[in-house]
Amino acid sequence: MTEYTVEFVGTDETIEVADTETILSCCIDEGIAQEYSCRVGMCLACSAEIVEGEVTQPAARGLTDDESEEYALTCMARPQSDLKLDRGKYPPSIEDDAATDVGGEDGAAADDD
């Protein structure tokens, strides 16, 4: 088991996370307010942009392959190196879904033109 330092950009928060633990579970243990909901890698509430470092997150089904290299779902992600994460940053796919949901009829009308 190897431990890595996980630093959260823009805060003074840093934790040590073993490569066998998820980032979220260590945040909870350390009393760090990391947002989450489903804890199974689907809702993207716990998303963080990977500024530096690498994670493994094979069960993170809410991300596309490209997104899984740039974003960590902290409920699934296990560090593979020291990390810098920017919490509250969401992958483009979630923003695309939100725009579609909000646009609703406008999006359909644009398709008819």
C-alpha positions in Angstrom: 0.0 0.0 0.0 1.3 3.4 -1.0 0.1 6.7 0.3 -0.2 9.9 -1.8 -0.8 13.5 -1.0 -4.0 15.0 -2.3 -4.1 18.8 -2.3 -7.3 20.7 -3.1 -6.6 23.8 -5.2 -7.8 27.1 -3.7 -8.1 25.7 -0.1 -5.6 24.9 2.6 -6.8 21.3 2.6 -4.5 18.4 2.0 -5.0 14.8 2.9 -3.0 11.5 2.6 -4.8 8.8 0.6 -3.7 5.2 0.2 -3.9 3.8 -3.3 -6.4 1.3 -1.9 -8.8 4.0 -0.7 -11.1 6.4 -2.4 -10.5 10.1 -2.2 -14.0 10.7 -0.9 -13.8 8.2 1.9 -10.6 9.9 3.2 -12.3 13.3 2.9 -15.2 12.1 5.0 -12.7 10.6 7.5 -10.8 13.9 7.7 -13.9 16.0 8.0 -13.4 17.7 4.6 -16.7 18.9 3.1 -16.5 17.1 -0.3 -19.8 17.2 -2.1 -21.3 13.8 -3.1 -24.6 12.0 -3.6 -24.7 8.5 -5.1 -21.3 7.2 -4.1 -21.3 4.8 -7.1 -19.7 6.9 -9.9 -22.9 7.9 -11.7 -24.2 11.3 -10.5 -21.0 13.4 -10.9 -21.7 15.4 -7.8 -18.2 14.6 -6.4 -16.4 15.6 -9.6 -13.1 17.4 -9.4 -10.7 18.5 -12.2 -7.3 16.8 -12.1 -4.8 19.6 -12.2 -1.8 17.4 -11.5 -1.4 13.6 -11.0 -3.2 10.4 -11.9 -6.0 8.3 -10.5 -7.6 5.0 -11.3 -11.4 4.9 -11.4 -12.5 1.9 -13.5 -16.0 1.9 -12.0 -16.7 5.6 -12.7 -19.4 5.1 -15.4 -20.6 8.7 -15.4 -17.5 9.9 -17.3 -16.5 9.4 -20.9 -13.1 7.9 -21.6 -11.6 11.4 -22.4 -13.2 12.9 -19.3 -11.8 10.2 -17.0 -8.3 11.4 -17.8 -9.2 15.0 -16.8 -11.7 14.6 -14.1 -11.9 12.5 -10.9 -15.1 11.2 -9.4 -13.8 11.3 -5.8 -16.2 8.5 -4.7 -14.5 6.1 -7.1 -11.0 7.6 -7.7 -8.0 6.1 -6.1 -4.7 8.0 -6.4 -1.8 6.7 -8.4 0.4 9.6 -7.7 0.4 12.8 -5.6 -2.6 14.9 -6.8 -3.9 18.4 -7.1 -7.6 18.5 -7.5 -9.9 21.4 -8.2 -13.2 20.5 -6.6 -16.6 21.5 -8.0 -15.4 21.4 -11.6 -17.7 19.3 -13.8 -16.9 17.6 -17.1 -18.4 19.0 -20.3 -20.9 16.1 -20.6 -22.7 17.2 -17.5 -22.9 20.8 -18.7 -24.2 19.6 -22.1 -26.9 17.6 -20.3 -27.9 20.6 -18.2 -28.1 22.8 -21.3 -30.3 20.3 -23.1 -32.6 19.9 -20.0 -33.0 23.7 -19.6 -33.3 24.3 -23.4 -36.0 21.8 -23.9 -38.3 23.1 -26.6 -35.7 25.6 -27.8 -33.3 22.8 -28.6 -36.0 21.0 -30.5 -37.0 24.1 -32.5 -33.4 24.7 -33.5 -33.3 21.2 -34.9 -36.3 21.9 -37.1 -34.6 24.9 -38.9 
